């Protein structure tokens, strides 16, 4: 059973605060790409962190209400 309806999800996604949050997330991804473009290879741990950070933010941004499972 889903804890949120599709209508609630769409309302939340269109909320100005939510839109600002997602815009800030996109900006952080772009900033991280810029960091990687200029410093990749200098610190492999930091490179891996940045790649994971970008991947996590991209996954969050790509989430769709249809991805929710109806399993309990």
Beta strands, then each sheet from edge to edge (+ up, - down):
end
